[in-house]
Amino acid sequence: MNGDWLLRGRDGRLSVYQLSGDAVLCRAELGAGGPWSAPRKVGGEQRLHPVLAVGQGADGYAHLASWRPTVKGEAGLVHSTHFRPHLAALDWHPIGHPNRTGDRTGTPAVAVDAQGRAHVFVPNRGGGVSMVMQKEKGGWDPWRDLKGREVRDGLAAVAGESGRVELYAAVSQGLLYWRQEKPGAQPVLQEALEAPVRQGTLRALATSPESTTVFYTDTSGGLCAWRPGGEPVTVLPAAGPGPVSAVRCDLDGHDCTLLVQRSENRRVAFAAYPTERESAGAWWTESGPELPLDALVSLTTDETGRVVAATASPSTGNLLLTRRKDEPGLALEAWRQI
């Protein structure tokens, strides 16, 4: 899974996306605050490889990308749009291959610009990154090679508050950063950071009108934050393996960034700090029951602005959810299975 798979739709209802064998399943609130629907297959009967990338635009629409098997030993990327969580998503639509033909080249990443156009990024066989973008009035532009060298799997794509799309990629010696100069333009490689980045730990978040922040774990186990043009900052030791999920939220009248990660103790760990003020410090607080080894975690806010966290296990299919209580601090309701 790449991206946040717990989303709030434009109608205020929450939805989750889960991999299940050769399919993607969606569950959604039947009304704000629940109850929840039974799992439904996304995108028709197309068989998929067990990989999913999710992105969401300012319009609340979810865009999903995955690989599908084509002929023996080869695969192609597909895309679906989900306009309302409680309605059926569009069928999977083929969008090609970064090298025209061949097997999977890596995990895709999706970002959606201010015009509602999905941008799908994926590593290519040349060691760089390729992108395909939706046209504003339907269809897709040709694949574009964004270059780069020794790009590792686990891209992080994000739309800034301006709506322009940005991309981060881990390489053997650090991070690469691409940004659109104007809407609809091809993202351009802007900066390369030398840093000991652990593969598969990137997560990007829009944190101000001018900036996005990428979070990653370094090889010594520190959870770091970097905004292009500056230096990376170690926020706190990583709670556990894998990327964090991150959301901006109001905590007692303060603009905060909330991080969540599965801890080494296999529980959900939360940490918060004033947005873009990493020097203020942060610390982890664990919550909930012990989780399976493959459990994923994700964050969003509901239609009232309350933080919502979810954890899902592909092996068990279990989905747990909690909300912030309506009281000062980051007190959470009891975790419940949905």
MONORRA-V162128 format. One record per run of one state. SS is the DSSP state (H for helix, E for strand, L for the rest). FROM is the first residue (numbers start at 1). LEN is the number of residues. Records with the same first field share a line. If there is no record, write none. Layout:
BEGIN
SS=FROM-LEN, FROM-LEN
END
This chain:
BEGIN
L=1-1, 3-3, 9-5, 21-2, 30-6, 37-3, 42-11, 57-5, 70-5, 83-10, 97-12, 113-5, 124-5, 135-5, 141-3, 148-8, 160-5, 172-2, 180-8, 195-2, 198-5, 207-5, 219-3, 227-6, 238-7, 252-2, 263-5, 275-3, 281-4, 288-7, 302-5, 314-5, 325-7, 333-3, 338-1
E=2-1, 6-3, 14-7, 23-7, 36-1, 40-2, 53-4, 62-8, 75-8, 93-4, 109-4, 118-6, 129-6, 140-1, 144-4, 156-4, 165-7, 174-6, 188-7, 197-1, 203-4, 212-7, 222-5, 233-5, 245-7, 254-9, 268-7, 285-3, 295-7, 307-7, 319-6, 332-1, 336-2
H=278-3
END
